[in-house]
Amino acid sequence: MNFIYVMNGRKIKQFLIIFVAALFAVGIVYSEKENITVFSQTGPSAIYSVTTDKKVIALTFDISWGDIQAEPILKALQDNDIKKATFFLSSPWSKTHPQIVEQIVKAGYEIGSHGHKHTNYSSLSDEEIRQQISMADQILQEMTGKKPTLLRLPNGDFDKRVLQIADDLNYKVIQWDTDSLDWKNPGVQTIVDRVVNQAHPGDIVLLHASDSSKQTRDALPIIIDKLRSKGYQFVTVSELIQQAEVEKQPVEDQS
């Protein structure tokens, strides 16, 4: 015989209150927006966008593998006079593509870390997380001559431990508010519409320059043109963060 236990409304409400309280106790709640994990204010957090009234936006590109798409995307940026963008590079890819890394550096684009091994870091031990971030840090410093300060985790995956260890290693974890979903290759116009329609001041846009994203190179010039027509200026992620910090500073009394 099968038994089904049905809680009455009062017990369900009590259960939900206790359940939500438990989530807050460990510092985790879930938002409805793409099931993003949002962490409490008591520890380090990831940055999805910044609050600003200025029409500034950061185009970001993840590269973890491939030989074909990165250079055409660089060319598209330069042909369209985009001087500010942020590339998140995995260290194994960077080691095997030093000439492309050099092109990114010479073009003046910002370079952040995309970690070392492309795996979900929340599944690793604390020591393994630290090792993966540190290995990528060392390789990217050697190749670019500059220590990266921004980290986008593989698959955008993290938990509180990852955030804390990244913070201990002086990294800001960068996510995104607008996801182009270009890696799905849904069609150039679909990518364009998704980015342009969702873009907003202070936005961080996720794009890819790995070989799986075959339509980004064609969508990019259209995205740039449409965002420019709406009055947007393109900045790096670091510039976006700095601007937000400046805007939060109190205005001095001039009287």
C-alpha positions, 0 to 999 in steps of 0.5 A, a space after each residue: 500500500 502506498 502512503 502519501 503524507 499531505 501537510 496542511 497549509 499552516 505546516 507548509 508555511 512553517 516548513 518554508 520559513 524554516 527552509 529559507 531561514 536555513 539557506 540564509 544561515 549558510 549564506 545562500 539563496 536562489 534567485 529566479 533569474 537563471 537560477 543564479 546563486 546569490 550570496 549574502 553580504 557577509 562574504 565575497 560575491 561575484 559581479 554580474 553588472 554595476 549600477 550606473 546611469 551612464 551608458 557604458 557596457 563591457 563586452 567580454 570574451 571567454 577563450 578556453 580552446 580552439 584555433 579559428 575564431 579568436 583572430 577574426 573576433 579580434 579583427 572585428 573589434 579593431 575594424 569597428 574601432 573597439 579599443 576596450 574589451 575584456 578577454 578571459 583566457 584559460 592558461 592551457 589555451 594561452 600557452 599553446 597560442 602565444 601569438 594570439 595572446 600577444 595580439 590581444 595584449 598589443 591591441 590594449 584589451 584587458 586580460 582576465 583569468 579563465 582558470 586552468 583546468 576547465 572544470 566546475 571548481 565547486 566540485 574541487 577541494 579547497 586546495 585544488 581550487 587554490 592550485 587551479 587559480 594560482 597555476 593560471 595566475 602564474 602562466 598568464 603573468 609570464 605570458 602578458 607581463 601583468 598579473 590578472 585581477 579578474 577571474 571568470 570561472 569555467 562554466 560560470 560555476 562557483 560556491 562560497 568556498 571558491 569566492 573566498 579563495 579567489 578573494 584571498 588570492 586578490 581576484 574579483 570574480 566576474 559573471 555577466 548580466 547578458 548572456 549571448 548564448 553564442 556557443 549554441 550557434 542559434 543564428 547571427 540575428 538571434 545573438 544580436 537581438 539577445 544582446 541588444 535587447 537585454 543590454 543596459 547601463 553597467 552591463 557585462 555581456 558574455 561572448 565567446 571566442 572559442 571555436 564552438 562559437 561560430 557565429 560570434 564573428 558575424 554578429 559582433 559588428 552588428 551588435 557594436 553598431 546597434 549599441 553605439 546607435 543607442 548611445 553606449 560606450 565600450 569599456 573594460 570590466 575594470 573600468 566599469 567597476 572603477 566607475 561604479 566605485 567613483 559614483 558611490 563616493 560621497 560628493 564633497 561639500 563645496 560651500 
